[in-house]
C-alpha cells in the first residue's frame, strides 16, 4: 500500500531526515512554521528525497486552532496525491501546538502515529535527541485501536433505534480494531441488524440475527476483561430477554404465519419506540393496526372465521341486514374495525363490550388518526394523542403480553 508521511518540522532537521529515511514514503507533506520552513530544502537534500512533497506553512505556530486547520490541509493533500493511502503522522518536530494539531487531525482522519525518540538526549537527558542515537517509535492510532468515538456513535445510534446506522458503523469500524474490543463489538452489529428487521416486522430474519449475536456474546464474554465486561454483559442480558420474547411470539404465531394477540403487543411496543423518536403519526398507524388485529383475533376465535370472510348466518340477527348491505364485497362479507367490535359486543363477547364502553374515547382518537397525513387528512398527530391511544390499547392486550424493550448499550 502506498504511504504518505505527514511530518511536523521544528528547529532540528535530524529527526525529520531520520524519519523520512526509515519510512521511505511515497509522498511527504511538511507542516512547518515560518521559522522552520527554510530547513525543508536542506532536509530534502540530506534525505535524498525524490518523492512528491508539499509544504504547508502555519502563520501562528502557537495557535492550536490555526495549526489544526493547516494539519487538515496536509491530510487533504495526501489523500489527493495518493487516494486510499496509508497515512503516517510524525509529530516529532514543531511547536507543541503543531504536534497536538496533527494528533487531533489524525484522530479525525485516521492514520498511524510516529515519533523519533532516542537513547541519548542533550541537557542531561532532558533536551533533544542526540544525532546518531535516533530511534523510530511507532504506534497505531489509539483512537482507531479502541474506536472510542465510533463506539460512542454506535451506542447513540442503538439507543435511539437507528439500527441501520449502528450496523453500518460497526461494519466500518471493526476492521481497524483489535480483540477483545473487536470480538465484542462485532455481535453488536448482528444485534443491530436483528432489531432493524424486528422493527420492520421481518421477525424471521430478526430471530436469526439475534440468535447469532446472543451466541457470540455468550462465548466471548467468558474471556473478556473487566474493562469491557460490564456494558456488554448488560446489553447481552437485555438481548437474551428480548430474544426469548421473540421466540414466544414465534411459537404463538406458528413461525409468524398466523394472527395472534401477541402480535398486537408487538405492534404496541413498536409504536412505543416510534413515540420515543417523535414519530407520532407512525406510532398511531401501528396502534390502529394493533386494535384492528385484536378485533380480528377475537372475532375469529368466537365466530370461527376471519373478518375478511365473515359468516353472515352466525352474526347477531339484528346486524345481518345492515352488514349485508354495507360490507358485502365480491361475494365476501368484509368487516371493518367498528363493525367487527360491534358484532362481538352484540354477541356478548367481553372484549366487544369493553370496546363499546370505550367507544367515545376511541372514536375521538381515531378521528385524529383519520385526519392525519398518513390516513385521509393533512394534520400531524400530537404526542398527547398518540400516548392517549396507547394507554387505551394496553387495556386490550392479553394479560401475559409484554411490551418488549430493545436493549441499550452504555459506552
LUMFIGU-246663 format. One record per residue (C-alpha): residue number from 1; residue in three letters; x, y negated, z negated. Coordinates in nm, 2 decimals, m for minus. Layout:
// LUMFIGU-246663
<NUM,'ala',<X,Y,Z>>,
...
END
This chain:
// LUMFIGU-246663
<1,'unk',<0.00,0.00,0.00>>,
<2,'unk',<0.12,m0.35,0.08>>,
<3,'unk',<0.23,m0.55,m0.22>>,
<4,'unk',<0.20,m0.92,m0.28>>,
<5,'unk',<0.41,m1.08,m0.56>>,
<6,'unk',<0.29,m1.40,m0.72>>,
<7,'unk',<0.56,m1.54,m0.94>>,
<8,'unk',<0.60,m1.85,m1.15>>,
<9,'unk',<0.92,m2.05,m1.12>>,
<10,'unk',<1.09,m2.22,m1.42>>,
<11,'unk',<1.42,m2.37,m1.49>>,
<12,'unk',<1.62,m2.05,m1.43>>,
<13,'unk',<1.63,m1.87,m1.09>>,
<14,'unk',<1.80,m1.54,m1.20>>,
<15,'unk',<1.48,m1.37,m1.34>>,
<16,'unk',<1.29,m1.46,m1.02>>,
<17,'unk',<1.57,m1.33,m0.80>>,
<18,'unk',<1.59,m1.01,m1.00>>,
<19,'unk',<1.21,m0.96,m0.99>>,
<20,'unk',<1.20,m1.00,m0.61>>,
<21,'unk',<1.49,m0.77,m0.56>>,
<22,'unk',<1.33,m0.50,m0.78>>,
<23,'unk',<0.99,m0.53,m0.63>>,
<24,'unk',<1.07,m0.57,m0.26>>,
<25,'unk',<0.73,m0.72,m0.20>>,
<26,'unk',<0.57,m0.77,0.15>>,
<27,'unk',<0.49,m1.13,0.07>>,
<28,'unk',<0.58,m1.37,m0.21>>,
<29,'unk',<0.38,m1.67,m0.34>>,
<30,'unk',<0.58,m1.91,m0.57>>,
<31,'unk',<0.39,m2.10,m0.83>>,
<32,'unk',<0.63,m2.39,m0.91>>,
<33,'unk',<0.63,m2.72,m1.08>>,
<34,'unk',<0.76,m3.05,m0.94>>,
<35,'unk',<1.08,m2.98,m1.14>>,
<36,'unk',<1.13,m2.62,m1.03>>,
<37,'unk',<1.03,m2.63,m0.67>>,
<38,'unk',<1.38,m2.72,m0.54>>,
<39,'unk',<1.50,m2.39,m0.68>>,
<40,'unk',<1.29,m2.19,m0.43>>,
<41,'unk',<1.53,m2.23,m0.13>>,
<42,'unk',<1.82,m2.11,m0.35>>,
<43,'unk',<1.61,m1.82,m0.48>>,
<44,'unk',<1.53,m1.71,m0.13>>,
<45,'unk',<1.89,m1.72,m0.03>>,
<46,'unk',<2.01,m1.53,m0.34>>,
<47,'unk',<1.74,m1.26,m0.30>>,
<48,'unk',<1.79,m1.23,0.08>>,
<49,'unk',<1.42,m1.26,0.11>>,
<50,'unk',<1.28,m1.24,0.46>>,
<51,'unk',<0.91,m1.17,0.40>>,
<52,'unk',<0.64,m1.44,0.44>>,
<53,'unk',<0.62,m1.67,0.14>>,
<54,'unk',<0.42,m1.97,0.02>>,
<55,'unk',<0.49,m2.25,m0.23>>,
<56,'unk',<0.20,m2.36,m0.45>>,
<57,'unk',<0.30,m2.67,m0.65>>,
<58,'unk',<0.14,m2.78,m0.97>>,
<59,'unk',<0.13,m3.15,m1.03>>,
<60,'unk',<0.10,m3.13,m1.41>>,
<61,'unk',<0.27,m2.82,m1.54>>,
<62,'unk',<0.12,m2.87,m1.89>>,
<63,'unk',<m0.24,m2.89,m1.78>>,
<64,'unk',<m0.39,m2.54,m1.81>>,
<65,'unk',<m0.70,m2.61,m1.61>>,
<66,'unk',<m0.50,m2.76,m1.32>>,
<67,'unk',<m0.25,m2.47,m1.34>>,
<68,'unk',<m0.53,m2.22,m1.32>>,
<69,'unk',<m0.67,m2.39,m1.01>>,
<70,'unk',<m0.33,m2.36,m0.85>>,
<71,'unk',<m0.30,m1.99,m0.96>>,
<72,'unk',<m0.62,m1.91,m0.78>>,
<73,'unk',<m0.48,m2.07,m0.47>>,
<74,'unk',<m0.19,m1.82,m0.50>>,
<75,'unk',<m0.44,m1.53,m0.50>>,
<76,'unk',<m0.64,m1.67,m0.21>>,
<77,'unk',<m0.32,m1.70,0.00>>,
<78,'unk',<m0.20,m1.34,m0.09>>,
<79,'unk',<m0.54,m1.20,0.00>>,
<80,'unk',<m0.55,m1.39,0.33>>,
<81,'unk',<m0.19,m1.28,0.40>>,
<82,'unk',<m0.24,m0.91,0.31>>,
<83,'unk',<m0.61,m0.82,0.28>>,
<84,'unk',<m0.67,m0.54,0.02>>,
<85,'unk',<m0.31,m0.56,m0.10>>,
<86,'unk',<m0.18,m0.47,m0.45>>,
<87,'unk',<m0.11,m0.79,m0.63>>,
<88,'unk',<0.16,m0.81,m0.89>>,
<89,'unk',<0.18,m1.12,m1.11>>,
<90,'unk',<0.51,m1.21,m1.27>>,
<91,'unk',<0.47,m1.46,m1.55>>,
<92,'unk',<0.84,m1.49,m1.65>>,
<93,'unk',<0.92,m1.84,m1.54>>,
<94,'unk',<0.74,m2.18,m1.56>>,
<95,'unk',<0.58,m2.35,m1.85>>,
<96,'unk',<0.36,m2.17,m2.09>>,
<97,'unk',<0.05,m2.33,m1.92>>,
<98,'unk',<0.16,m2.19,m1.59>>,
<99,'unk',<0.22,m1.84,m1.73>>,
<100,'unk',<m0.11,m1.85,m1.91>>,
<101,'unk',<m0.29,m1.97,m1.60>>,
<102,'unk',<m0.15,m1.68,m1.39>>,
<103,'unk',<m0.25,m1.43,m1.66>>,
<104,'unk',<m0.61,m1.57,m1.67>>,
<105,'unk',<m0.63,m1.57,m1.29>>,
<106,'unk',<m0.51,m1.20,m1.29>>,
<107,'unk',<m0.80,m1.12,m1.52>>,
<108,'unk',<m1.04,m1.28,m1.28>>,
<109,'unk',<m0.90,m1.15,m0.96>>,
<110,'unk',<m0.72,m0.83,m1.06>>,
<111,'unk',<m0.36,m0.73,m1.04>>,
<112,'unk',<m0.07,m0.58,m1.23>>,
<113,'unk',<0.14,m0.78,m1.47>>,
<114,'unk',<0.52,m0.80,m1.45>>,
<115,'unk',<0.77,m0.97,m1.68>>,
<116,'unk',<1.15,m0.99,m1.67>>,
<117,'unk',<1.29,m0.92,m2.01>>,
<118,'unk',<1.64,m0.82,m2.11>>,
<119,'unk',<1.87,m0.66,m2.36>>,
<120,'unk',<2.06,m0.99,m2.44>>,
<121,'unk',<1.94,m1.35,m2.48>>,
<122,'unk',<2.14,m1.66,m2.55>>,
<123,'unk',<2.09,m1.88,m2.86>>,
<124,'unk',<2.12,m1.59,m3.09>>,
<125,'unk',<1.86,m1.37,m2.91>>,
<126,'unk',<1.60,m1.65,m2.91>>,
<127,'unk',<1.67,m1.81,m2.57>>,
<128,'unk',<1.66,m1.70,m2.21>>,
<129,'unk',<1.78,m1.36,m2.08>>,
<130,'unk',<2.15,m1.35,m2.01>>,
<131,'unk',<2.24,m1.28,m1.64>>,
<132,'unk',<2.32,m0.92,m1.58>>,
<133,'unk',<2.10,m0.79,m1.87>>,
<134,'unk',<1.76,m0.83,m1.70>>,
<135,'unk',<1.51,m0.55,m1.72>>,
<136,'unk',<1.18,m0.54,m1.54>>,
<137,'unk',<0.88,m0.49,m1.77>>,
<138,'unk',<0.56,m0.37,m1.60>>,
<139,'unk',<0.21,m0.34,m1.73>>,
<140,'unk',<m0.13,m0.26,m1.59>>,
<141,'unk',<m0.37,m0.55,m1.64>>,
<142,'unk',<m0.52,m0.47,m1.98>>,
<143,'unk',<m0.85,m0.62,m1.88>>,
<144,'unk',<m0.86,m0.37,m1.59>>,
<145,'unk',<m0.74,m0.08,m1.80>>,
<146,'unk',<m1.02,m0.13,m2.06>>,
<147,'unk',<m1.25,m0.32,m1.83>>,
<148,'unk',<m1.36,m0.54,m2.12>>,
<149,'unk',<m1.58,m0.78,m1.92>>,
<150,'unk',<m1.71,m0.51,m1.69>>,
<151,'unk',<m1.82,m0.30,m1.98>>,
<152,'unk',<m2.00,m0.60,m2.13>>,
<153,'unk',<m2.16,m0.66,m1.79>>,
<154,'unk',<m2.28,m0.30,m1.78>>,
<155,'unk',<m2.43,m0.33,m2.13>>,
<156,'unk',<m2.60,m0.65,m2.04>>,
<157,'unk',<m2.75,m0.50,m1.72>>,
<158,'unk',<m2.86,m0.19,m1.90>>,
<159,'unk',<m3.02,m0.38,m2.19>>,
<160,'unk',<m3.22,m0.60,m1.95>>,
<161,'unk',<m3.34,m0.30,m1.74>>,
<162,'unk',<m3.12,m0.39,m1.44>>,
<163,'unk',<m3.02,m0.03,m1.38>>,
<164,'unk',<m2.92,m0.06,m1.02>>,
<165,'unk',<m2.67,m0.34,m1.11>>,
<166,'unk',<m2.54,m0.14,m1.41>>,
<167,'unk',<m2.48,0.17,m1.19>>,
<168,'unk',<m2.30,m0.04,m0.92>>,
<169,'unk',<m2.07,m0.20,m1.18>>,
<170,'unk',<m1.99,0.15,m1.33>>,
<171,'unk',<m1.90,0.28,m0.98>>,
<172,'unk',<m1.67,m0.01,m0.90>>,
<173,'unk',<m1.51,m0.01,m1.25>>,
<174,'unk',<m1.42,0.35,m1.34>>,
<175,'unk',<m1.15,0.40,m1.07>>,
<176,'unk',<m0.94,0.13,m1.24>>,
<177,'unk',<m0.99,0.28,m1.59>>,
<178,'unk',<m0.81,0.55,m1.79>>,
<179,'unk',<m0.95,0.81,m2.01>>,
<180,'unk',<m1.11,0.82,m2.26>>,
<181,'unk',<m1.28,0.50,m2.17>>,
<182,'unk',<m1.35,0.62,m1.81>>,
<183,'unk',<m1.47,0.96,m1.93>>,
<184,'unk',<m1.74,0.80,m2.15>>,
<185,'unk',<m1.84,0.52,m1.91>>,
<186,'unk',<m1.89,0.75,m1.61>>,
<187,'unk',<m2.20,0.93,m1.75>>,
<188,'unk',<m2.35,0.58,m1.84>>,
<189,'unk',<m2.36,0.53,m1.46>>,
<190,'unk',<m2.56,0.86,m1.44>>,
<191,'unk',<m2.79,0.74,m1.71>>,
<192,'unk',<m2.84,0.41,m1.53>>,
<193,'unk',<m2.94,0.59,m1.21>>,
<194,'unk',<m3.18,0.81,m1.41>>,
<195,'unk',<m3.36,0.52,m1.58>>,
<196,'unk',<m3.37,0.34,m1.24>>,
<197,'unk',<m3.55,0.64,m1.09>>,
<198,'unk',<m3.78,0.67,m1.40>>,
<199,'unk',<m3.88,0.30,m1.37>>,
<200,'unk',<m3.96,0.38,m1.01>>,
<201,'unk',<m4.18,0.68,m1.12>>,
<202,'unk',<m3.94,0.92,m0.94>>,
<203,'unk',<m3.94,1.14,m1.25>>,
<204,'unk',<m3.79,1.45,m1.09>>,
<205,'unk',<m3.47,1.26,m0.99>>,
<206,'unk',<m3.46,1.09,m1.33>>,
<207,'unk',<m3.46,1.43,m1.51>>,
<208,'unk',<m3.15,1.55,m1.32>>,
<209,'unk',<m2.95,1.23,m1.37>>,
<210,'unk',<m3.03,1.21,m1.74>>,
<211,'unk',<m2.95,1.58,m1.79>>,
<212,'unk',<m2.61,1.52,m1.63>>,
<213,'unk',<m2.55,1.22,m1.85>>,
<214,'unk',<m2.66,1.40,m2.16>>,
<215,'unk',<m2.44,1.70,m2.09>>,
<216,'unk',<m2.13,1.49,m2.01>>,
<217,'unk',<m2.17,1.26,m2.32>>,
<218,'unk',<m2.22,1.57,m2.54>>,
<219,'unk',<m1.89,1.72,m2.42>>,
<220,'unk',<m1.68,1.40,m2.41>>,
<221,'unk',<m1.79,1.25,m2.74>>,
<222,'unk',<m1.63,1.55,m2.92>>,
<223,'unk',<m1.28,1.44,m2.83>>,
<224,'unk',<m1.34,1.06,m2.82>>,
<225,'unk',<m1.15,0.84,m3.06>>,
<226,'unk',<m1.32,0.63,m3.33>>,
<227,'unk',<m1.28,0.31,m3.12>>,
<228,'unk',<m1.53,0.44,m2.87>>,
<229,'unk',<m1.74,0.68,m3.07>>,
<230,'unk',<m2.00,0.47,m3.24>>,
<231,'unk',<m2.15,0.27,m2.94>>,
<232,'unk',<m2.16,0.57,m2.71>>,
<233,'unk',<m2.29,0.80,m2.98>>,
<234,'unk',<m2.58,0.57,m3.05>>,
<235,'unk',<m2.65,0.54,m2.67>>,
<236,'unk',<m2.63,0.92,m2.64>>,
<237,'unk',<m2.88,0.98,m2.93>>,
<238,'unk',<m3.13,0.75,m2.77>>,
<239,'unk',<m3.08,0.90,m2.43>>,
<240,'unk',<m3.13,1.26,m2.56>>,
<241,'unk',<m3.46,1.14,m2.73>>,
<242,'unk',<m3.59,0.98,m2.41>>,
<243,'unk',<m3.49,1.29,m2.21>>,
<244,'unk',<m3.69,1.51,m2.45>>,
<245,'unk',<m3.99,1.29,m2.40>>,
<246,'unk',<m3.95,1.30,m2.02>>,
<247,'unk',<m3.93,1.68,m2.03>>,
<248,'unk',<m4.25,1.68,m2.24>>,
<249,'unk',<m4.42,1.47,m1.97>>,
<250,'unk',<m4.28,1.72,m1.71>>,
<251,'unk',<m4.44,2.01,m1.88>>,
<252,'unk',<m4.77,1.84,m1.93>>,
<253,'unk',<m4.80,1.74,m1.57>>,
<254,'unk',<m4.67,2.07,m1.42>>,
<255,'unk',<m4.35,1.92,m1.28>>,
<256,'unk',<m4.51,1.58,m1.23>>,
<257,'unk',<m4.77,1.71,m0.99>>,
<258,'unk',<m5.09,1.68,m1.20>>,
<259,'unk',<m5.26,1.39,m1.37>>,
<260,'unk',<m5.23,1.39,m1.75>>,
<261,'unk',<m5.30,1.12,m2.01>>,
<262,'unk',<m4.93,1.12,m2.10>>,
<263,'unk',<m4.87,0.96,m1.76>>,
<264,'unk',<m5.08,0.67,m1.88>>,
<265,'unk',<m4.85,0.64,m2.18>>,
<266,'unk',<m4.55,0.63,m1.93>>,
<267,'unk',<m4.72,0.35,m1.74>>,
<268,'unk',<m4.78,0.15,m2.05>>,
<269,'unk',<m4.42,0.19,m2.16>>,
<270,'unk',<m4.31,0.08,m1.81>>,
<271,'unk',<m4.54,m0.22,m1.84>>,
<272,'unk',<m4.39,m0.30,m2.18>>,
<273,'unk',<m4.05,m0.32,m2.01>>,
<274,'unk',<m4.19,m0.55,m1.74>>,
<275,'unk',<m4.33,m0.78,m2.01>>,
<276,'unk',<m3.98,m0.79,m2.17>>,
<277,'unk',<m3.85,m0.90,m1.83>>,
<278,'unk',<m4.12,m1.17,m1.80>>,
<279,'unk',<m4.28,m0.99,m1.51>>,
<280,'unk',<m4.64,m1.02,m1.64>>,
<281,'unk',<m4.82,m0.95,m1.31>>,
<282,'unk',<m4.62,m0.63,m1.26>>,
<283,'unk',<m4.70,m0.53,m1.61>>,
<284,'unk',<m5.07,m0.59,m1.57>>,
<285,'unk',<m5.08,m0.38,m1.24>>,
<286,'unk',<m4.93,m0.09,m1.43>>,
<287,'unk',<m5.17,m0.13,m1.72>>,
<288,'unk',<m5.47,m0.14,m1.48>>,
<289,'unk',<m5.34,0.19,m1.33>>,
<290,'unk',<m5.30,0.34,m1.68>>,
<291,'unk',<m5.66,0.26,m1.77>>,
<292,'unk',<m5.78,0.40,m1.44>>,
<293,'unk',<m5.57,0.71,m1.49>>,
<294,'unk',<m5.71,0.76,m1.84>>,
<295,'unk',<m6.06,0.74,m1.70>>,
<296,'unk',<m5.97,0.99,m1.42>>,
<297,'unk',<m5.83,1.24,m1.66>>,
<298,'unk',<m6.13,1.22,m1.89>>,
<299,'unk',<m6.38,1.24,m1.60>>,
<300,'unk',<m6.21,1.55,m1.45>>,
<301,'unk',<m6.20,1.72,m1.79>>,
<302,'unk',<m6.57,1.66,m1.86>>,
<303,'unk',<m6.72,1.69,m1.51>>,
<304,'unk',<m6.47,1.94,m1.36>>,
<305,'unk',<m6.40,1.73,m1.06>>,
<306,'unk',<m6.19,1.43,m0.96>>,
<307,'unk',<m6.33,1.08,m0.94>>,
<308,'unk',<m6.24,1.08,m0.57>>,
<309,'unk',<m6.49,1.36,m0.51>>,
<310,'unk',<m6.74,1.32,m0.79>>,
<311,'unk',<m7.02,1.58,m0.82>>,
<312,'unk',<m7.34,1.38,m0.79>>,
<313,'unk',<m7.56,1.66,m0.93>>,
<314,'unk',<m7.36,1.67,m1.26>>,
<315,'unk',<m7.37,1.29,m1.32>>,
<316,'unk',<m7.63,1.14,m1.56>>,
<317,'unk',<m7.96,1.13,m1.37>>,
<318,'unk',<m8.01,0.76,m1.42>>,
<319,'unk',<m7.69,0.68,m1.23>>,
<320,'unk',<m7.73,0.91,m0.93>>,
<321,'unk',<m7.93,0.69,m0.70>>,
<322,'unk',<m7.72,0.38,m0.76>>,
<323,'unk',<m7.39,0.58,m0.73>>,
<324,'unk',<m7.50,0.75,m0.41>>,
<325,'unk',<m7.58,0.41,m0.26>>,
<326,'unk',<m7.27,0.23,m0.37>>,
<327,'unk',<m6.99,0.48,m0.37>>,
<328,'unk',<m7.05,0.74,m0.10>>,
<329,'unk',<m6.76,0.72,0.15>>,
<330,'unk',<m6.73,0.97,0.44>>,
<331,'unk',<m6.92,1.24,0.26>>,
<332,'unk',<m6.74,1.20,m0.07>>,
<333,'unk',<m6.85,1.02,m0.39>>,
<334,'unk',<m6.56,0.80,m0.49>>,
<335,'unk',<m6.60,0.63,m0.82>>,
<336,'unk',<m6.40,0.31,m0.92>>,
<337,'unk',<m6.29,0.23,m1.27>>,
<338,'unk',<m6.60,0.08,m1.42>>,
<339,'unk',<m6.83,0.34,m1.26>>,
<340,'unk',<m6.60,0.62,m1.40>>,
<341,'unk',<m6.62,0.50,m1.76>>,
<342,'unk',<m7.00,0.43,m1.72>>,
<343,'unk',<m7.06,0.79,m1.62>>,
<344,'unk',<m6.86,0.90,m1.92>>,
<345,'unk',<m7.04,0.67,m2.15>>,
<346,'unk',<m7.39,0.77,m2.03>>,
<347,'unk',<m7.28,1.14,m2.08>>,
<348,'unk',<m7.19,1.07,m2.44>>,
<349,'unk',<m6.82,1.12,m2.39>>,
<350,'unk',<m6.64,0.94,m2.67>>,
<351,'unk',<m6.38,0.76,m2.45>>,
<352,'unk',<m6.66,0.62,m2.23>>,
<353,'unk',<m6.85,0.49,m2.54>>,
<354,'unk',<m6.53,0.33,m2.66>>,
<355,'unk',<m6.49,0.16,m2.32>>,
<356,'unk',<m6.84,0.03,m2.34>>,
<357,'unk',<m6.77,m0.12,m2.69>>,
<358,'unk',<m6.45,m0.29,m2.55>>,
<359,'unk',<m6.62,m0.39,m2.22>>,
<360,'unk',<m6.63,m0.76,m2.27>>,
<361,'unk',<m6.26,m0.78,m2.37>>,
<362,'unk',<m6.15,m0.55,m2.09>>,
<363,'unk',<m6.37,m0.74,m1.84>>,
<364,'unk',<m6.20,m1.07,m1.94>>,
<365,'unk',<m5.85,m0.93,m1.89>>,
<366,'unk',<m5.94,m0.76,m1.56>>,
<367,'unk',<m6.09,m1.09,m1.44>>,
<368,'unk',<m5.75,m1.24,m1.49>>,
<369,'unk',<m5.59,m0.95,m1.31>>,
<370,'unk',<m5.82,m0.98,m1.02>>,
<371,'unk',<m5.73,m1.35,m0.98>>,
<372,'unk',<m5.36,m1.27,m0.98>>,
<373,'unk',<m5.14,m1.28,m0.68>>,
<374,'unk',<m5.09,m0.90,m0.69>>,
<375,'unk',<m5.47,m0.85,m0.67>>,
<376,'unk',<m5.71,m1.09,m0.50>>,
<377,'unk',<m5.60,m1.44,m0.60>>,
<378,'unk',<m5.30,m1.67,m0.64>>,
<379,'unk',<m5.28,m1.73,m1.01>>,
<380,'unk',<m4.99,m1.58,m1.22>>,
<381,'unk',<m5.08,m1.38,m1.53>>,
<382,'unk',<m4.97,m1.51,m1.86>>,
<383,'unk',<m4.77,m1.33,m2.12>>,
<384,'unk',<m5.07,m1.35,m2.36>>,
<385,'unk',<m5.30,m1.19,m2.11>>,
<386,'unk',<m5.06,m0.91,m2.03>>,
<387,'unk',<m4.99,m0.84,m2.40>>,
<388,'unk',<m5.36,m0.85,m2.49>>,
<389,'unk',<m5.43,m0.60,m2.22>>,
<390,'unk',<m5.15,m0.38,m2.35>>,
<391,'unk',<m5.30,m0.38,m2.70>>,
<392,'unk',<m5.63,m0.27,m2.56>>,
<393,'unk',<m5.47,0.01,m2.36>>,
<394,'unk',<m5.29,0.15,m2.66>>,
<395,'unk',<m5.62,0.24,m2.82>>,
<396,'unk',<m5.69,0.48,m2.52>>,
<397,'unk',<m5.37,0.67,m2.53>>,
<398,'unk',<m5.35,1.02,m2.68>>,
<399,'unk',<m5.25,1.03,m3.05>>,
<400,'unk',<m4.94,1.23,m2.96>>,
<401,'unk',<m4.83,0.99,m2.69>>,
<402,'unk',<m4.51,0.80,m2.74>>,
<403,'unk',<m4.41,0.47,m2.57>>,
<404,'unk',<m4.06,0.57,m2.47>>,
<405,'unk',<m3.79,0.31,m2.53>>,
<406,'unk',<m3.49,0.33,m2.30>>,
<407,'unk',<m3.16,0.32,m2.48>>,
<408,'unk',<m2.95,0.01,m2.53>>,
<409,'unk',<m2.57,0.00,m2.52>>,
<410,'unk',<m2.38,m0.22,m2.76>>,
<411,'unk',<m2.03,m0.31,m2.64>>,
END
